[in-house]
Amino acid sequence: MGSLNVYSALVVLFLTCGAAMATKENDQIIKDNNCETKMGLPCVLEAFTSIFETGTISSKCCGELVWLGKVCHSALVKRTLENPLFKDLSPARIIAKSIQTWNSCLALIDSPSPSA
């Protein structure tokens, strides 16, 4: 149960980490594209754990991530990395996982369903 609280706190930070800590460029991208309102909280949690921890992202949440858009996805990940709570993480590793998650979701969403 403790890990759920940690993940919940991380998701809140992912969504709302302080504007003072984020670059103006990422903040502007996030604001201009309404990035923080495009995904539901359960899918934000899945995406976050897929990128920042070890977890998977469902096809439903992949759909929400792709709908969010690559620009928003990248800006949110970069802004989260700027938070001091994540200073011990390897930015290169997180960016690589972010790209991997994005590409996997894009391939899943773009592939035709077996019933088609």
TORMIVEX-799725 format. One record per residue: residue in three letters; residue number from 0; y, z, x of N, C-alpha, C, CB in turn. Coordinates in steps of 0.1 Angstrom, whole numbers, always signed. Glycine has a CB too. Layout:
TORMIVEX-799725
res ALA	n NUM	n_yy Y	n_zz Z	n_xx X	ca_yy Y	ca_zz Z	ca_xx X	c_yy Y	c_zz Z	c_xx X	cb_yy Y	cb_zz Z	cb_xx X
...
This chain:
TORMIVEX-799725
res MET	n 0	n_yy -12	n_zz +0	n_xx +8	ca_yy +0	ca_zz +0	ca_xx +0	c_yy +13	c_zz +0	c_xx +9	cb_yy +0	cb_zz +12	cb_xx -9
res GLY	n 1	n_yy +12	n_zz +7	n_xx +20	ca_yy +24	ca_zz +7	ca_xx +29	c_yy +28	c_zz -7	c_xx +34	cb_yy +21	cb_zz +16	cb_xx +41
res SER	n 2	n_yy +18	n_zz -15	n_xx +36	ca_yy +21	ca_zz -29	ca_xx +41	c_yy +29	c_zz -37	c_xx +30	cb_yy +9	cb_zz -36	cb_xx +46
res LEU	n 3	n_yy +25	n_zz -34	n_xx +17	ca_yy +32	ca_zz -41	ca_xx +7	c_yy +47	c_zz -37	c_xx +6	cb_yy +26	cb_zz -38	cb_xx -7
res ASN	n 4	n_yy +50	n_zz -24	n_xx +9	ca_yy +64	ca_zz -20	ca_xx +9	c_yy +71	c_zz -26	c_xx +21	cb_yy +65	cb_zz -5	cb_xx +10
res VAL	n 5	n_yy +64	n_zz -28	n_xx +32	ca_yy +70	ca_zz -34	ca_xx +44	c_yy +73	c_zz -49	c_xx +41	cb_yy +61	cb_zz -33	cb_xx +56
res TYR	n 6	n_yy +63	n_zz -56	n_xx +35	ca_yy +65	ca_zz -70	ca_xx +32	c_yy +77	c_zz -71	c_xx +21	cb_yy +52	cb_zz -76	cb_xx +26
res SER	n 7	n_yy +77	n_zz -62	n_xx +12	ca_yy +88	ca_zz -63	ca_xx +2	c_yy +102	c_zz -61	c_xx +8	cb_yy +86	cb_zz -52	cb_xx -9
res ALA	n 8	n_yy +102	n_zz -52	n_xx +18	ca_yy +115	ca_zz -50	ca_xx +25	c_yy +118	c_zz -62	c_xx +33	cb_yy +114	cb_zz -37	cb_xx +34
res LEU	n 9	n_yy +108	n_zz -68	n_xx +40	ca_yy +111	ca_zz -80	ca_xx +48	c_yy +116	c_zz -92	c_xx +39	cb_yy +99	cb_zz -84	cb_xx +55
res VAL	n 10	n_yy +110	n_zz -93	n_xx +27	ca_yy +114	ca_zz -103	ca_xx +18	c_yy +129	c_zz -101	c_xx +14	cb_yy +105	cb_zz -104	cb_xx +6
res VAL	n 11	n_yy +132	n_zz -89	n_xx +11	ca_yy +146	ca_zz -86	ca_xx +7	c_yy +155	c_zz -90	c_xx +19	cb_yy +148	cb_zz -71	cb_xx +3
res LEU	n 12	n_yy +151	n_zz -86	n_xx +31	ca_yy +159	ca_zz -90	ca_xx +43	c_yy +160	c_zz -105	c_xx +44	cb_yy +153	cb_zz -84	cb_xx +55
res PHE	n 13	n_yy +149	n_zz -112	n_xx +42	ca_yy +148	ca_zz -126	ca_xx +43	c_yy +158	c_zz -133	c_xx +33	cb_yy +134	cb_zz -132	cb_xx +40
res LEU	n 14	n_yy +159	n_zz -127	n_xx +21	ca_yy +169	ca_zz -132	ca_xx +11	c_yy +183	c_zz -128	c_xx +14	cb_yy +164	cb_zz -128	cb_xx -2
res THR	n 15	n_yy +185	n_zz -116	n_xx +19	ca_yy +199	ca_zz -111	ca_xx +19	c_yy +203	c_zz -105	c_xx +32	cb_yy +200	cb_zz -100	cb_xx +9
res CYS	n 16	n_yy +197	n_zz -109	n_xx +43	ca_yy +201	ca_zz -103	ca_xx +56	c_yy +216	c_zz -106	c_xx +58	cb_yy +193	cb_zz -109	cb_xx +68
res GLY	n 17	n_yy +223	n_zz -97	n_xx +64	ca_yy +237	ca_zz -96	ca_xx +64	c_yy +244	c_zz -109	c_xx +69	cb_yy +242	cb_zz -85	cb_xx +72
res ALA	n 18	n_yy +254	n_zz -113	n_xx +61	ca_yy +261	ca_zz -125	ca_xx +65	c_yy +268	c_zz -124	c_xx +78	cb_yy +272	cb_zz -129	cb_xx +54
res ALA	n 19	n_yy +272	n_zz -111	n_xx +82	ca_yy +279	ca_zz -109	ca_xx +94	c_yy +270	c_zz -112	c_xx +106	cb_yy +284	cb_zz -95	cb_xx +96
res MET	n 20	n_yy +256	n_zz -111	n_xx +104	ca_yy +247	ca_zz -114	ca_xx +115	c_yy +243	c_zz -129	c_xx +116	cb_yy +234	cb_zz -106	cb_xx +113
res ALA	n 21	n_yy +245	n_zz -136	n_xx +105	ca_yy +241	ca_zz -150	ca_xx +105	c_yy +252	c_zz -159	c_xx +110	cb_yy +237	cb_zz -154	cb_xx +91
res THR	n 22	n_yy +248	n_zz -170	n_xx +116	ca_yy +259	ca_zz -179	ca_xx +120	c_yy +266	c_zz -185	c_xx +108	cb_yy +252	cb_zz -191	cb_xx +129
res LYS	n 23	n_yy +278	n_zz -188	n_xx +110	ca_yy +286	ca_zz -194	ca_xx +99	c_yy +280	c_zz -207	c_xx +95	cb_yy +300	cb_zz -197	cb_xx +104
res GLU	n 24	n_yy +274	n_zz -215	n_xx +104	ca_yy +268	ca_zz -227	ca_xx +100	c_yy +256	c_zz -225	c_xx +90	cb_yy +263	cb_zz -235	cb_xx +112
res ASN	n 25	n_yy +247	n_zz -216	n_xx +94	ca_yy +235	ca_zz -213	ca_xx +85	c_yy +240	c_zz -207	c_xx +72	cb_yy +226	cb_zz -204	cb_xx +92
res ASP	n 26	n_yy +250	n_zz -198	n_xx +72	ca_yy +255	ca_zz -193	ca_xx +60	c_yy +261	c_zz -203	c_xx +51	cb_yy +265	cb_zz -182	cb_xx +63
res GLN	n 27	n_yy +268	n_zz -212	n_xx +57	ca_yy +274	ca_zz -223	ca_xx +49	c_yy +264	c_zz -232	c_xx +43	cb_yy +284	cb_zz -231	cb_xx +58
res ILE	n 28	n_yy +254	n_zz -236	n_xx +50	ca_yy +243	ca_zz -244	ca_xx +45	c_yy +236	c_zz -237	c_xx +33	cb_yy +232	cb_zz -247	cb_xx +56
res ILE	n 29	n_yy +233	n_zz -224	n_xx +35	ca_yy +226	ca_zz -216	ca_xx +25	c_yy +235	c_zz -216	c_xx +12	cb_yy +223	cb_zz -202	cb_xx +30
res LYS	n 30	n_yy +248	n_zz -213	n_xx +14	ca_yy +257	ca_zz -212	ca_xx +3	c_yy +259	c_zz -225	c_xx -4	cb_yy +271	cb_zz -207	cb_xx +7
res ASP	n 31	n_yy +262	n_zz -236	n_xx +4	ca_yy +264	ca_zz -249	ca_xx -2	c_yy +252	c_zz -254	c_xx -10	cb_yy +268	cb_zz -259	cb_xx +9
res ASN	n 32	n_yy +240	n_zz -251	n_xx -6	ca_yy +228	ca_zz -256	ca_xx -12	c_yy +222	c_zz -246	c_xx -22	cb_yy +218	cb_zz -260	cb_xx -2
res ASN	n 33	n_yy +228	n_zz -235	n_xx -25	ca_yy +222	ca_zz -225	ca_xx -33	c_yy +208	c_zz -221	c_xx -29	cb_yy +223	cb_zz -229	cb_xx -48
res CYS	n 34	n_yy +206	n_zz -220	n_xx -16	ca_yy +192	ca_zz -219	ca_xx -11	c_yy +185	c_zz -206	c_xx -16	cb_yy +192	cb_zz -219	cb_xx +4
res GLU	n 35	n_yy +193	n_zz -195	n_xx -18	ca_yy +187	ca_zz -182	ca_xx -21	c_yy +182	c_zz -181	c_xx -36	cb_yy +197	cb_zz -171	cb_xx -18
res THR	n 36	n_yy +185	n_zz -191	n_xx -44	ca_yy +182	ca_zz -190	ca_xx -58	c_yy +171	c_zz -200	c_xx -62	cb_yy +194	cb_zz -193	cb_xx -66
res LYS	n 37	n_yy +165	n_zz -208	n_xx -52	ca_yy +156	ca_zz -219	ca_xx -56	c_yy +142	c_zz -215	c_xx -56	cb_yy +158	cb_zz -230	cb_xx -46
res MET	n 38	n_yy +138	n_zz -204	n_xx -50	ca_yy +124	ca_zz -200	ca_xx -50	c_yy +122	c_zz -186	c_xx -57	cb_yy +119	cb_zz -199	cb_xx -35
res GLY	n 39	n_yy +111	n_zz -184	n_xx -64	ca_yy +108	ca_zz -171	ca_xx -70	c_yy +104	c_zz -162	c_xx -59	cb_yy +97	cb_zz -173	cb_xx -80
res LEU	n 40	n_yy +106	n_zz -149	n_xx -61	ca_yy +102	ca_zz -139	ca_xx -52	c_yy +88	c_zz -139	c_xx -47	cb_yy +106	cb_zz -125	cb_xx -57
res PRO	n 41	n_yy +78	n_zz -141	n_xx -56	ca_yy +64	ca_zz -141	ca_xx -51	c_yy +62	c_zz -152	c_xx -41	cb_yy +55	cb_zz -143	cb_xx -63
res CYS	n 42	n_yy +68	n_zz -164	n_xx -43	ca_yy +66	ca_zz -175	ca_xx -34	c_yy +74	c_zz -173	c_xx -21	cb_yy +71	cb_zz -188	cb_xx -40
res VAL	n 43	n_yy +86	n_zz -166	n_xx -22	ca_yy +93	ca_zz -163	ca_xx -10	c_yy +84	c_zz -154	c_xx -1	cb_yy +107	cb_zz -155	cb_xx -13
res LEU	n 44	n_yy +78	n_zz -144	n_xx -7	ca_yy +69	ca_zz -135	ca_xx +0	c_yy +58	c_zz -143	c_xx +7	cb_yy +63	cb_zz -124	cb_xx -10
res GLU	n 45	n_yy +51	n_zz -152	n_xx -1	ca_yy +41	ca_zz -160	ca_xx +5	c_yy +46	c_zz -168	c_xx +17	cb_yy +34	cb_zz -169	cb_xx -5
res ALA	n 46	n_yy +57	n_zz -175	n_xx +15	ca_yy +63	ca_zz -183	ca_xx +26	c_yy +66	c_zz -174	c_xx +38	cb_yy +75	cb_zz -191	cb_xx +21
res PHE	n 47	n_yy +72	n_zz -163	n_xx +35	ca_yy +76	ca_zz -154	ca_xx +46	c_yy +64	c_zz -149	c_xx +54	cb_yy +83	cb_zz -141	cb_xx +40
res THR	n 48	n_yy +53	n_zz -145	n_xx +47	ca_yy +41	ca_zz -140	ca_xx +54	c_yy +34	c_zz -151	c_xx +62	cb_yy +32	cb_zz -133	cb_xx +45
res SER	n 49	n_yy +35	n_zz -163	n_xx +56	ca_yy +29	ca_zz -175	ca_xx +63	c_yy +36	c_zz -178	c_xx +76	cb_yy +30	cb_zz -187	cb_xx +54
res ILE	n 50	n_yy +49	n_zz -175	n_xx +77	ca_yy +57	ca_zz -179	ca_xx +88	c_yy +59	c_zz -167	c_xx +98	cb_yy +71	cb_zz -183	cb_xx +84
res PHE	n 51	n_yy +62	n_zz -155	n_xx +93	ca_yy +65	ca_zz -144	ca_xx +101	c_yy +54	c_zz -134	c_xx +104	cb_yy +76	cb_zz -136	cb_xx +95
res GLU	n 52	n_yy +43	n_zz -136	n_xx +96	ca_yy +31	ca_zz -127	ca_xx +98	c_yy +19	c_zz -137	c_xx +98	cb_yy +30	cb_zz -117	cb_xx +86
res THR	n 53	n_yy +8	n_zz -132	n_xx +94	ca_yy -4	ca_zz -140	ca_xx +92	c_yy -8	c_zz -140	c_xx +78	cb_yy -16	cb_zz -135	cb_xx +101
res GLY	n 54	n_yy -5	n_zz -151	n_xx +71	ca_yy -8	ca_zz -152	ca_xx +57	c_yy -9	c_zz -167	c_xx +54	cb_yy +3	cb_zz -145	cb_xx +49
res THR	n 55	n_yy -12	n_zz -170	n_xx +41	ca_yy -13	ca_zz -183	ca_xx +36	c_yy -3	c_zz -185	c_xx +25	cb_yy -28	cb_zz -187	cb_xx +32
res ILE	n 56	n_yy -1	n_zz -198	n_xx +22	ca_yy +8	ca_zz -201	ca_xx +11	c_yy +1	c_zz -210	c_xx +1	cb_yy +21	cb_zz -208	cb_xx +16
res SER	n 57	n_yy +1	n_zz -206	n_xx -11	ca_yy -6	ca_zz -213	ca_xx -22	c_yy +0	c_zz -227	c_xx -25	cb_yy -6	cb_zz -205	cb_xx -35
res SER	n 58	n_yy -7	n_zz -235	n_xx -31	ca_yy -2	ca_zz -248	ca_xx -35	c_yy +10	c_zz -247	c_xx -44	cb_yy -12	cb_zz -257	cb_xx -41
res LYS	n 59	n_yy +10	n_zz -237	n_xx -53	ca_yy +21	ca_zz -235	ca_xx -62	c_yy +34	c_zz -232	c_xx -54	cb_yy +18	cb_zz -224	cb_xx -72
res CYS	n 60	n_yy +32	n_zz -223	n_xx -44	ca_yy +44	ca_zz -219	ca_xx -36	c_yy +48	c_zz -230	c_xx -27	cb_yy +41	cb_zz -206	cb_xx -29
res CYS	n 61	n_yy +38	n_zz -238	n_xx -22	ca_yy +42	ca_zz -250	ca_xx -14	c_yy +51	c_zz -259	c_xx -22	cb_yy +29	cb_zz -257	cb_xx -10
res GLY	n 62	n_yy +48	n_zz -260	n_xx -35	ca_yy +57	ca_zz -268	ca_xx -44	c_yy +71	c_zz -263	c_xx -44	cb_yy +51	cb_zz -269	cb_xx -58
res GLU	n 63	n_yy +72	n_zz -250	n_xx -45	ca_yy +85	ca_zz -243	ca_xx -46	c_yy +92	c_zz -245	c_xx -32	cb_yy +84	cb_zz -229	cb_xx -49
res LEU	n 64	n_yy +85	n_zz -244	n_xx -21	ca_yy +91	ca_zz -245	ca_xx -8	c_yy +96	c_zz -259	c_xx -6	cb_yy +80	cb_zz -242	cb_xx +3
res VAL	n 65	n_yy +88	n_zz -269	n_xx -10	ca_yy +92	ca_zz -283	ca_xx -8	c_yy +104	c_zz -286	c_xx -17	cb_yy +81	cb_zz -293	cb_xx -12
res TRP	n 66	n_yy +104	n_zz -280	n_xx -29	ca_yy +116	ca_zz -282	ca_xx -38	c_yy +128	c_zz -275	c_xx -32	cb_yy +113	cb_zz -276	cb_xx -52
res LEU	n 67	n_yy +126	n_zz -264	n_xx -25	ca_yy +137	ca_zz -257	ca_xx -18	c_yy +144	c_zz -267	c_xx -9	cb_yy +132	cb_zz -245	cb_xx -11
res GLY	n 68	n_yy +136	n_zz -275	n_xx -2	ca_yy +142	ca_zz -285	ca_xx +7	c_yy +141	c_zz -280	c_xx +22	cb_yy +156	cb_zz -288	cb_xx +4
res LYS	n 69	n_yy +140	n_zz -290	n_xx +31	ca_yy +138	ca_zz -286	ca_xx +45	c_yy +151	c_zz -280	c_xx +51	cb_yy +135	cb_zz -299	cb_xx +53
res VAL	n 70	n_yy +163	n_zz -285	n_xx +46	ca_yy +175	ca_zz -279	ca_xx +51	c_yy +176	c_zz -264	c_xx +48	cb_yy +187	cb_zz -287	cb_xx +45
res CYS	n 71	n_yy +173	n_zz -261	n_xx +36	ca_yy +174	ca_zz -247	ca_xx +32	c_yy +163	c_zz -239	c_xx +39	cb_yy +172	cb_zz -245	cb_xx +16
res HIS	n 72	n_yy +151	n_zz -244	n_xx +39	ca_yy +140	ca_zz -237	ca_xx +46	c_yy +144	c_zz -234	c_xx +61	cb_yy +127	cb_zz -246	cb_xx +46
res SER	n 73	n_yy +149	n_zz -244	n_xx +68	ca_yy +153	ca_zz -241	ca_xx +82	c_yy +164	c_zz -231	c_xx +83	cb_yy +157	cb_zz -255	cb_xx +88
res ALA	n 74	n_yy +174	n_zz -233	n_xx +75	ca_yy +186	ca_zz -223	ca_xx +76	c_yy +181	c_zz -209	c_xx +73	cb_yy +197	cb_zz -228	cb_xx +66
res LEU	n 75	n_yy +173	n_zz -207	n_xx +63	ca_yy +168	ca_zz -194	ca_xx +60	c_yy +160	c_zz -188	c_xx +71	cb_yy +160	cb_zz -194	cb_xx +46
res VAL	n 76	n_yy +151	n_zz -195	n_xx +77	ca_yy +143	ca_zz -191	ca_xx +88	c_yy +152	c_zz -187	c_xx +100	cb_yy +132	cb_zz -201	cb_xx +92
res LYS	n 77	n_yy +161	n_zz -196	n_xx +103	ca_yy +170	ca_zz -193	ca_xx +114	c_yy +179	c_zz -180	c_xx +112	cb_yy +179	cb_zz -205	cb_xx +117
res ARG	n 78	n_yy +184	n_zz -179	n_xx +99	ca_yy +192	ca_zz -167	ca_xx +96	c_yy +183	c_zz -155	c_xx +97	cb_yy +198	cb_zz -168	cb_xx +82
res THR	n 79	n_yy +171	n_zz -155	n_xx +93	ca_yy +162	ca_zz -143	ca_xx +94	c_yy +160	c_zz -140	c_xx +108	cb_yy +149	cb_zz -146	cb_xx +86
res LEU	n 80	n_yy +158	n_zz -150	n_xx +117	ca_yy +156	ca_zz -147	ca_xx +131	c_yy +168	c_zz -140	c_xx +138	cb_yy +153	cb_zz -160	cb_xx +138
res GLU	n 81	n_yy +180	n_zz -142	n_xx +132	ca_yy +192	ca_zz -136	ca_xx +138	c_yy +193	c_zz -121	c_xx +134	cb_yy +204	cb_zz -143	cb_xx +132
res ASN	n 82	n_yy +185	n_zz -116	n_xx +125	ca_yy +185	ca_zz -102	ca_xx +121	c_yy +179	c_zz -94	c_xx +132	cb_yy +177	cb_zz -100	cb_xx +108
res PRO	n 83	n_yy +186	n_zz -83	n_xx +136	ca_yy +181	ca_zz -75	ca_xx +147	c_yy +167	c_zz -69	c_xx +145	cb_yy +190	cb_zz -63	cb_xx +150
res LEU	n 84	n_yy +162	n_zz -68	n_xx +133	ca_yy +149	ca_zz -63	ca_xx +130	c_yy +138	c_zz -72	c_xx +136	cb_yy +147	cb_zz -61	cb_xx +115
res PHE	n 85	n_yy +142	n_zz -85	n_xx +138	ca_yy +132	ca_zz -95	ca_xx +143	c_yy +135	c_zz -99	c_xx +157	cb_yy +133	cb_zz -107	cb_xx +134
res LYS	n 86	n_yy +142	n_zz -91	n_xx +164	ca_yy +146	ca_zz -94	ca_xx +178	c_yy +133	c_zz -95	c_xx +187	cb_yy +155	cb_zz -84	cb_xx +184
res ASP	n 87	n_yy +123	n_zz -88	n_xx +184	ca_yy +111	ca_zz -88	ca_xx +193	c_yy +102	c_zz -100	c_xx +190	cb_yy +103	cb_zz -76	cb_xx +191
res LEU	n 88	n_yy +105	n_zz -108	n_xx +180	ca_yy +97	ca_zz -120	ca_xx +177	c_yy +101	c_zz -131	c_xx +186	cb_yy +98	cb_zz -124	cb_xx +162
res SER	n 89	n_yy +92	n_zz -140	n_xx +189	ca_yy +94	ca_zz -152	ca_xx +197	c_yy +100	c_zz -163	c_xx +187	cb_yy +82	cb_zz -157	cb_xx +204
res PRO	n 90	n_yy +113	n_zz -166	n_xx +189	ca_yy +119	ca_zz -176	ca_xx +180	c_yy +111	c_zz -190	c_xx +181	cb_yy +134	cb_zz -179	cb_xx +184
res ALA	n 91	n_yy +107	n_zz -193	n_xx +193	ca_yy +100	ca_zz -206	ca_xx +194	c_yy +87	c_zz -206	c_xx +186	cb_yy +96	cb_zz -209	cb_xx +209
res ARG	n 92	n_yy +80	n_zz -194	n_xx +186	ca_yy +67	ca_zz -193	ca_xx +178	c_yy +70	c_zz -193	c_xx +163	cb_yy +60	cb_zz -180	cb_xx +182
res ILE	n 93	n_yy +81	n_zz -186	n_xx +159	ca_yy +84	ca_zz -186	ca_xx +145	c_yy +89	c_zz -200	c_xx +140	cb_yy +95	cb_zz -176	cb_xx +142
res ILE	n 94	n_yy +97	n_zz -207	n_xx +148	ca_yy +101	ca_zz -220	ca_xx +144	c_yy +89	c_zz -229	c_xx +143	cb_yy +111	cb_zz -226	cb_xx +155
res ALA	n 95	n_yy +80	n_zz -228	n_xx +153	ca_yy +67	ca_zz -236	ca_xx +152	c_yy +59	c_zz -234	c_xx +140	cb_yy +59	cb_zz -234	cb_xx +165
res LYS	n 96	n_yy +58	n_zz -221	n_xx +136	ca_yy +51	ca_zz -217	ca_xx +124	c_yy +58	c_zz -222	c_xx +112	cb_yy +48	cb_zz -202	cb_xx +123
res SER	n 97	n_yy +71	n_zz -221	n_xx +112	ca_yy +79	ca_zz -226	ca_xx +101	c_yy +77	c_zz -241	c_xx +99	cb_yy +94	cb_zz -223	cb_xx +104
res ILE	n 98	n_yy +77	n_zz -249	n_xx +110	ca_yy +75	ca_zz -263	ca_xx +109	c_yy +61	c_zz -266	c_xx +104	cb_yy +77	cb_zz -270	cb_xx +123
res GLN	n 99	n_yy +51	n_zz -259	n_xx +109	ca_yy +37	ca_zz -260	ca_xx +105	c_yy +36	c_zz -258	c_xx +90	cb_yy +28	cb_zz -251	cb_xx +113
res THR	n 100	n_yy +42	n_zz -247	n_xx +85	ca_yy +41	ca_zz -243	ca_xx +71	c_yy +47	c_zz -255	c_xx +63	cb_yy +48	cb_zz -230	cb_xx +68
res TRP	n 101	n_yy +59	n_zz -259	n_xx +67	ca_yy +66	ca_zz -270	ca_xx +60	c_yy +58	c_zz -282	c_xx +59	cb_yy +80	cb_zz -273	cb_xx +67
res ASN	n 102	n_yy +52	n_zz -287	n_xx +71	ca_yy +44	ca_zz -299	ca_xx +71	c_yy +32	c_zz -298	c_xx +63	cb_yy +41	cb_zz -302	cb_xx +86
res SER	n 103	n_yy +25	n_zz -286	n_xx +63	ca_yy +13	ca_zz -284	ca_xx +55	c_yy +16	c_zz -285	c_xx +40	cb_yy +7	cb_zz -270	cb_xx +58
res CYS	n 104	n_yy +27	n_zz -279	n_xx +36	ca_yy +31	ca_zz -279	ca_xx +22	c_yy +35	c_zz -293	c_xx +18	cb_yy +43	cb_zz -270	cb_xx +20
res LEU	n 105	n_yy +42	n_zz -300	n_xx +27	ca_yy +47	ca_zz -314	ca_xx +23	c_yy +34	c_zz -323	c_xx +22	cb_yy +56	cb_zz -319	cb_xx +34
res ALA	n 106	n_yy +25	n_zz -321	n_xx +31	ca_yy +12	ca_zz -330	ca_xx +30	c_yy +5	c_zz -326	c_xx +17	cb_yy +3	cb_zz -327	cb_xx +42
res LEU	n 107	n_yy +4	n_zz -313	n_xx +13	ca_yy -3	ca_zz -309	ca_xx +1	c_yy +4	c_zz -315	c_xx -11	cb_yy -4	cb_zz -294	cb_xx +1
res ILE	n 108	n_yy +17	n_zz -314	n_xx -12	ca_yy +24	ca_zz -319	ca_xx -23	c_yy +24	c_zz -334	c_xx -24	cb_yy +39	cb_zz -314	cb_xx -23
res ASP	n 109	n_yy +25	n_zz -341	n_xx -13	ca_yy +25	ca_zz -355	ca_xx -13	c_yy +12	c_zz -362	c_xx -15	cb_yy +31	cb_zz -360	cb_xx +0
res SER	n 110	n_yy +1	n_zz -354	n_xx -13	ca_yy -12	ca_zz -360	ca_xx -14	c_yy -16	c_zz -361	c_xx -29	cb_yy -23	cb_zz -352	cb_xx -7
res PRO	n 111	n_yy -23	n_zz -372	n_xx -33	ca_yy -26	ca_zz -374	ca_xx -47	c_yy -37	c_zz -364	c_xx -50	cb_yy -31	cb_zz -388	cb_xx -49
res SER	n 112	n_yy -37	n_zz -359	n_xx -63	ca_yy -47	ca_zz -350	ca_xx -67	c_yy -60	c_zz -357	c_xx -69	cb_yy -42	cb_zz -343	cb_xx -81
res PRO	n 113	n_yy -71	n_zz -350	n_xx -68	ca_yy -84	ca_zz -356	ca_xx -70	c_yy -86	c_zz -362	c_xx -84	cb_yy -95	cb_zz -346	cb_xx -67
res SER	n 114	n_yy -79	n_zz -357	n_xx -94	ca_yy -81	ca_zz -362	ca_xx -107	c_yy -73	c_zz -375	c_xx -110	cb_yy -77	cb_zz -352	cb_xx -118
res ALA	n 115	n_yy -64	n_zz -379	n_xx -100	ca_yy -56	ca_zz -390	ca_xx -102	c_yy -63	c_zz -403	c_xx -100	cb_yy -44	cb_zz -390	cb_xx -93
